[in-house]
Amino acid sequence: MTNAHPLMVCKFDAIYNVGDSKSDTNNLVLENSALPFARLPYGETFFKNATGRCSNGLLMIDNIVLVVGAPFLYPNLKKDVLFLPRLGENFVVVGSTSLSTNTLQKKNILFPVTNSSLDVQLDWMSSHFNAACLNDQNCVKKCNKALFMVREIEGNDYYYAFFQGKPVEEIKAMVP
């Protein structure tokens, strides 16, 4: 019997993360560098420099990669990083929605933070694997040894609607 953390026992080669703000490791800032998260104090305590995280410390995904023994996840939009074993990638963007921006526009709901909804993040993930895998068999092998994190994401769909004064009945109709 081992005393290792259960996540370490799994020996993941990579972690892939989609979702909302609680685990964005810099994608939103790469979309818009004028945001306050691009500067200190964000990142000051743990990383000692600005990280683009909406936190001064570690995010939940950071704690998971530390337990697994993997390096911190690179944001997908940081294009100068190649796929490496035991790395993975973070597709999360602060303020993202589960509904596409097109669907929200049809409901007259503005999305003031980002256009990178869940469908965009999944497209990024697909593109990542298309570039990182030698063939289908290689891709299956990579995915079989990976942890896929899907964070809650639907909250912003409702927040944006509420903040824009949409009636509760209209917002309830957004729920599938």
C-alpha positions as CSV (number, residue, x, y, z in Angstrom):
1,M,0.0,0.0,0.0
2,T,1.3,3.4,-0.9
3,N,1.1,6.7,1.0
4,A,1.1,8.7,-2.2
5,H,-1.8,11.1,-3.0
6,P,-4.4,9.3,-5.2
7,L,-3.8,11.7,-8.0
8,M,-0.1,10.9,-8.0
9,V,-0.8,7.2,-8.2
10,C,-2.7,7.8,-11.4
11,K,0.5,9.0,-13.1
12,F,-1.1,11.4,-15.5
13,D,1.1,12.6,-18.3
14,A,-0.8,15.8,-18.9
15,I,-3.7,17.8,-17.6
16,Y,-6.2,19.7,-19.8
17,N,-8.5,22.2,-18.3
18,V,-11.6,24.0,-19.7
19,G,-14.1,26.2,-17.9
20,D,-14.4,29.6,-16.2
21,S,-12.4,32.1,-14.2
22,K,-11.5,30.0,-11.2
23,S,-8.7,28.4,-13.2
24,D,-7.6,30.8,-15.9
25,T,-3.8,30.9,-15.9
26,N,-3.5,33.9,-18.2
27,N,-5.7,33.4,-21.3
28,L,-7.9,36.5,-20.6
29,V,-4.8,38.7,-20.2
30,L,-3.4,37.3,-23.4
31,E,-6.7,38.4,-25.0
32,N,-6.6,41.8,-23.3
33,S,-3.3,42.9,-21.7
34,A,-4.9,46.1,-20.3
35,L,-6.7,44.2,-17.6
36,P,-5.6,44.6,-13.9
37,F,-4.7,40.8,-13.7
38,A,-1.7,41.6,-16.0
39,R,0.0,43.5,-13.2
40,L,0.9,43.1,-9.5
41,P,-0.4,42.4,-7.0
42,Y,-1.9,39.5,-9.0
43,G,0.7,36.8,-8.6
44,E,2.9,38.7,-6.2
45,T,2.7,36.4,-3.2
46,F,3.4,33.0,-4.7
47,F,4.9,33.5,-8.1
48,K,6.6,36.8,-7.3
49,N,5.5,38.3,-10.6
50,A,2.3,39.1,-12.5
51,T,0.8,35.9,-13.8
52,G,-2.5,36.8,-15.4
53,R,-4.4,34.8,-12.8
54,C,-7.3,36.4,-11.0
55,S,-5.6,35.6,-7.8
56,N,-2.5,36.6,-5.8
57,G,-1.9,33.0,-4.9
58,L,-2.6,29.6,-6.3
59,L,-5.7,28.6,-8.2
60,M,-7.4,25.2,-7.7
61,I,-5.8,23.9,-11.0
62,D,-2.4,25.0,-9.6
63,N,-2.9,22.9,-6.5
64,I,-3.9,19.9,-8.6
65,V,-0.8,20.1,-10.8
66,L,1.4,20.4,-7.7
67,V,-0.2,17.3,-6.2
68,V,0.3,15.4,-9.5
69,G,3.9,16.6,-9.8
70,A,3.3,18.3,-13.1
71,P,4.5,21.8,-14.0
72,F,2.0,24.7,-13.9
73,L,-0.3,24.7,-17.0
74,Y,0.4,27.1,-19.8
75,P,-2.5,29.1,-21.1
76,N,-3.6,28.0,-24.6
77,L,-3.1,31.5,-26.0
78,K,0.6,31.5,-25.2
79,K,1.7,30.3,-28.6
80,D,5.4,30.0,-28.0
81,V,5.0,26.9,-25.9
82,L,5.2,23.4,-27.5
83,F,3.4,20.3,-26.3
84,L,5.6,18.5,-23.8
85,P,4.9,15.3,-21.9
86,R,3.6,15.8,-18.4
87,L,2.4,19.2,-19.2
88,G,-1.0,19.6,-20.7
89,E,-2.7,22.9,-21.4
90,N,-5.2,25.3,-20.0
91,F,-8.0,26.5,-22.2
92,V,-10.0,28.4,-19.5
93,V,-10.8,32.1,-19.9
94,V,-12.2,34.3,-17.2
95,G,-15.7,35.4,-17.9
96,S,-16.4,32.7,-20.5
97,T,-19.9,31.3,-21.0
98,S,-21.3,27.9,-21.7
99,L,-23.6,29.3,-24.5
100,S,-21.9,30.5,-27.6
101,T,-21.6,34.3,-28.2
102,N,-23.9,33.8,-31.2
103,T,-26.6,32.3,-29.0
104,L,-26.2,35.0,-26.4
105,Q,-26.4,37.7,-29.1
106,K,-29.7,36.3,-30.3
107,K,-31.0,36.7,-26.8
108,N,-29.7,40.3,-26.7
109,I,-27.2,39.4,-23.9
110,L,-23.9,41.1,-24.1
111,F,-20.7,39.4,-23.0
112,P,-18.4,42.2,-21.8
113,V,-15.4,40.1,-20.7
114,T,-14.5,37.6,-23.5
115,N,-15.9,35.9,-26.6
116,S,-14.1,32.7,-25.6
117,S,-17.1,30.6,-24.7
118,L,-17.0,26.8,-24.0
119,D,-17.3,26.0,-27.7
120,V,-14.3,28.2,-28.5
121,Q,-12.3,26.4,-25.7
122,L,-13.2,23.0,-27.1
123,D,-12.2,24.1,-30.6
124,W,-8.8,25.2,-29.1
125,M,-8.5,21.8,-27.4
126,S,-9.2,20.1,-30.7
127,S,-6.7,22.2,-32.5
128,H,-4.1,21.4,-29.8
129,F,-4.6,17.7,-30.2
130,N,-4.5,18.0,-34.0
131,A,-1.1,19.6,-33.8
132,A,0.3,17.6,-30.9
133,C,-0.7,14.1,-32.0
134,L,1.2,12.1,-34.6
135,N,-1.9,10.1,-35.6
136,D,-5.2,8.9,-34.1
137,Q,-3.5,6.1,-32.1
138,N,-1.0,8.5,-30.7
139,C,-3.8,10.9,-29.7
140,V,-5.7,8.1,-27.9
141,K,-2.5,7.1,-26.0
142,K,-2.0,10.8,-24.9
143,C,-5.6,11.1,-23.8
144,N,-5.7,7.8,-21.9
145,K,-2.9,9.1,-19.7
146,A,-4.4,12.6,-19.2
147,L,-6.6,14.2,-16.6
148,F,-9.4,16.3,-18.2
149,M,-10.8,19.0,-15.9
150,V,-14.1,20.6,-16.8
151,R,-14.8,23.4,-14.5
152,E,-18.2,25.0,-13.9
153,I,-18.9,27.5,-16.6
154,E,-22.6,28.3,-16.9
155,G,-22.6,31.0,-14.2
156,N,-21.6,33.9,-16.5
157,D,-24.4,33.2,-18.9
158,Y,-26.8,34.0,-16.1
159,Y,-24.8,36.8,-14.5
160,Y,-24.6,38.7,-17.7
161,A,-28.3,38.3,-18.3
162,F,-29.1,39.4,-14.7
163,F,-26.8,42.4,-14.8
164,Q,-28.3,43.5,-18.0
165,G,-31.8,43.5,-16.5
166,K,-33.3,40.5,-18.2
167,P,-36.5,39.2,-16.5
168,V,-36.1,36.0,-14.3
169,E,-38.5,34.1,-16.6
170,E,-36.4,34.9,-19.6
171,I,-33.3,33.7,-17.8
172,K,-35.0,30.5,-16.6
173,A,-35.7,29.8,-20.2
174,M,-32.0,29.7,-20.9
175,V,-31.7,26.5,-18.8
176,P,-31.8,23.4,-21.0
